[in-house]
């Protein structure tokens, strides 16, 4: 877990970034737990990992790496960022990262955001949030909102991160993502 001095810096950075107060509260609550018993701080996070190629490559280079994906557990709630346990696990992984040395790859599911899904999601350049009546759209919108929270925390811990999306993706037009871009400018 991030040490007390670094945690103070993280909390200050979250306030400076105008992070949602509920996110700051969750970070504080998580910092008071002894959840992680590992001896090494995480250096690489491969979130929405799929085949976990990035995490495996990092481990081959001697880095402490974790891969998070909904398919990695028989209980799908554990690694699903759209559930409370999955979201908390994602935030814990960031907090267990090596302060100002963490590197993260975010391969958020793009199927709801790309050109070929526009007819079935109701998404367009003018309406990137799509038709919320569809469960797939609501789930994808929630995933992006929670990913933005993860990115805020990554920024606060001094992580280097990237978000992988196809060129045709409308994800950067998501309301929360647009807010993130303005905050980070």
C-alpha positions as CSV (number, residue, x, y, z in Angstrom):
1,X,0.0,0.0,0.0
2,X,1.1,3.5,-0.7
3,X,2.9,4.8,2.5
4,X,1.4,7.5,4.7
5,X,3.6,10.4,3.3
6,X,2.8,9.3,-0.3
7,X,-0.9,8.8,0.6
8,X,-1.0,12.5,1.7
9,X,0.4,13.5,-1.7
10,X,-2.1,11.2,-3.5
11,X,-5.1,12.7,-1.6
12,X,-3.9,16.3,-2.3
13,X,-3.5,15.5,-6.0
14,X,-7.0,14.0,-6.1
15,X,-8.4,17.2,-4.5
16,X,-6.4,19.3,-7.0
17,X,-7.8,17.2,-9.9
18,X,-11.3,17.8,-8.5
19,X,-11.8,14.1,-8.2
20,X,-15.3,13.0,-7.0
21,X,-15.5,13.1,-3.2
22,X,-16.8,9.5,-3.2
23,X,-13.6,8.4,-5.0
24,X,-11.4,10.2,-2.4
25,X,-13.4,8.6,0.4
26,X,-13.0,5.1,-1.2
27,X,-9.3,5.7,-1.5
28,X,-9.0,6.7,2.1
29,X,-11.0,3.7,3.3
30,X,-8.9,1.3,1.2
31,X,-5.7,2.9,2.5
32,X,-6.8,1.9,6.0
33,X,-7.1,-1.8,5.1
34,X,-4.4,-4.4,5.2
35,X,-5.8,-6.2,2.1
36,X,-2.5,-6.7,0.2
37,X,0.0,-9.0,1.8
38,X,2.5,-9.0,-1.0
39,X,6.1,-8.0,-0.3
40,X,6.6,-6.1,-3.6
41,X,4.8,-3.1,-4.9
42,X,3.1,-3.6,-8.2
43,X,5.0,-2.0,-11.1
44,X,2.7,-2.9,-14.1
45,X,-1.0,-3.1,-14.3
46,X,-2.6,-4.8,-17.3
47,X,-6.3,-3.8,-16.9
48,X,-9.0,-5.3,-19.1
49,X,-6.1,-7.6,-20.0
50,X,-7.6,-10.2,-22.3
51,X,-4.7,-12.6,-22.9
52,X,-2.5,-10.7,-20.4
53,X,0.4,-10.3,-22.9
54,X,1.5,-7.0,-21.3
55,X,1.6,-8.5,-17.8
56,X,3.4,-11.6,-19.0
57,X,6.0,-9.5,-20.8
58,X,6.6,-7.3,-17.8
59,X,7.1,-10.4,-15.6
60,X,9.7,-11.7,-18.1
61,X,11.5,-8.4,-17.7
62,X,11.6,-8.9,-13.9
63,X,8.7,-6.5,-13.1
64,X,5.9,-7.1,-10.5
65,X,2.8,-7.2,-12.7
66,X,-0.9,-7.9,-12.3
67,X,-3.5,-8.6,-15.0
68,X,-7.1,-7.8,-14.4
69,X,-9.9,-9.1,-16.6
70,X,-13.5,-10.3,-16.1
71,X,-12.5,-13.7,-17.6
72,X,-9.9,-14.5,-14.8
73,X,-12.4,-15.7,-12.2
74,X,-15.1,-18.2,-12.0
75,X,-17.0,-15.5,-10.0
76,X,-17.3,-12.9,-12.7
77,X,-18.1,-10.2,-10.1
78,X,-14.5,-10.3,-8.7
79,X,-12.7,-8.8,-11.8
80,X,-15.7,-7.0,-13.4
81,X,-15.0,-3.3,-13.0
82,X,-18.7,-2.6,-13.2
83,X,-19.3,-4.4,-9.9
84,X,-18.3,-3.1,-6.5
85,X,-15.8,-5.9,-5.8
86,X,-14.2,-5.5,-9.3
87,X,-14.0,-1.7,-9.0
88,X,-12.5,-1.9,-5.5
89,X,-9.9,-4.5,-6.7
90,X,-8.9,-2.1,-9.6
91,X,-8.4,0.8,-7.2
92,X,-6.5,-1.5,-4.8
93,X,-4.2,-2.6,-7.6
94,X,-3.4,1.1,-8.3
95,X,-2.8,1.9,-4.6
96,X,-0.5,-1.1,-4.4
97,X,1.5,0.3,-7.2
98,X,5.0,1.7,-6.7
99,X,4.5,5.4,-6.1
100,X,5.6,7.4,-9.1
101,X,6.9,4.3,-10.9
102,X,3.7,2.5,-11.8
103,X,2.9,1.8,-15.4
104,X,-0.6,0.8,-16.5
105,X,-2.2,-0.4,-19.8
106,X,-6.0,0.0,-20.0
107,X,-7.6,-2.0,-22.8
108,X,-11.2,-1.1,-22.2
109,X,-13.7,-3.1,-24.2
110,X,-14.4,-1.2,-27.3
111,X,-17.3,-3.2,-28.9
112,X,-20.0,-0.7,-27.8
113,X,-18.0,2.3,-29.0
114,X,-16.9,1.4,-32.6
115,X,-18.5,2.2,-35.9
116,X,-19.9,-1.3,-36.5
117,X,-22.0,-1.0,-33.3
118,X,-23.5,2.4,-33.9
119,X,-26.8,1.0,-35.1
120,X,-27.3,-1.3,-32.2
121,X,-26.1,1.2,-29.5
122,X,-27.6,4.4,-30.7
123,X,-24.2,6.1,-30.4
124,X,-23.1,8.8,-32.8
125,X,-20.7,11.7,-32.9
126,X,-23.5,14.0,-31.5
127,X,-24.8,11.3,-29.0
128,X,-21.8,9.4,-27.8
129,X,-23.5,8.2,-24.7
130,X,-25.9,6.2,-26.9
131,X,-29.3,4.7,-25.9
132,X,-29.2,4.0,-22.1
133,X,-32.2,1.7,-22.4
134,X,-29.9,-1.0,-23.8
135,X,-28.0,-2.9,-21.0
136,X,-24.9,-3.1,-23.2
137,X,-24.7,0.7,-23.6
138,X,-25.4,1.4,-19.9
139,X,-22.7,-1.2,-18.9
140,X,-20.1,0.3,-21.3
141,X,-20.9,3.8,-20.1
142,X,-20.4,2.7,-16.5
143,X,-17.1,1.0,-17.4
144,X,-15.8,4.2,-18.9
145,X,-16.8,6.2,-15.8
146,X,-15.1,3.8,-13.5
147,X,-12.0,3.7,-15.8
148,X,-11.9,7.5,-15.6
149,X,-11.8,7.1,-11.8
150,X,-9.0,4.6,-12.1
151,X,-7.1,7.1,-14.3
152,X,-7.6,9.9,-11.8
153,X,-6.1,7.7,-9.1
154,X,-3.3,6.6,-11.4
155,X,-2.5,10.3,-12.1
156,X,-2.5,11.0,-8.4
157,X,0.0,8.2,-7.7
158,X,2.2,9.4,-10.5
159,X,1.6,6.5,-12.8
160,X,2.3,6.4,-16.5
161,X,-0.8,5.0,-18.3
162,X,-2.3,4.6,-21.7
163,X,-5.8,3.7,-22.9
164,X,-6.0,1.6,-25.9
165,X,-9.0,2.1,-28.3
166,X,-9.5,1.8,-32.1
167,X,-9.4,5.0,-34.2
168,X,-13.2,4.8,-34.8
169,X,-14.1,4.6,-31.1
170,X,-16.4,7.2,-29.7
171,X,-15.1,6.5,-26.1
172,X,-13.1,9.8,-26.0
173,X,-16.5,11.6,-26.5
174,X,-17.9,10.1,-23.3
175,X,-19.0,12.9,-21.0
176,X,-16.7,11.7,-18.1
177,X,-13.8,11.2,-20.5
178,X,-14.2,14.7,-21.8
179,X,-14.3,16.0,-18.2
180,X,-11.0,14.1,-17.6
181,X,-9.3,15.7,-20.6
182,X,-10.3,19.2,-19.3
183,X,-9.1,18.4,-15.8
184,X,-5.7,17.1,-17.0
185,X,-5.0,20.0,-19.3
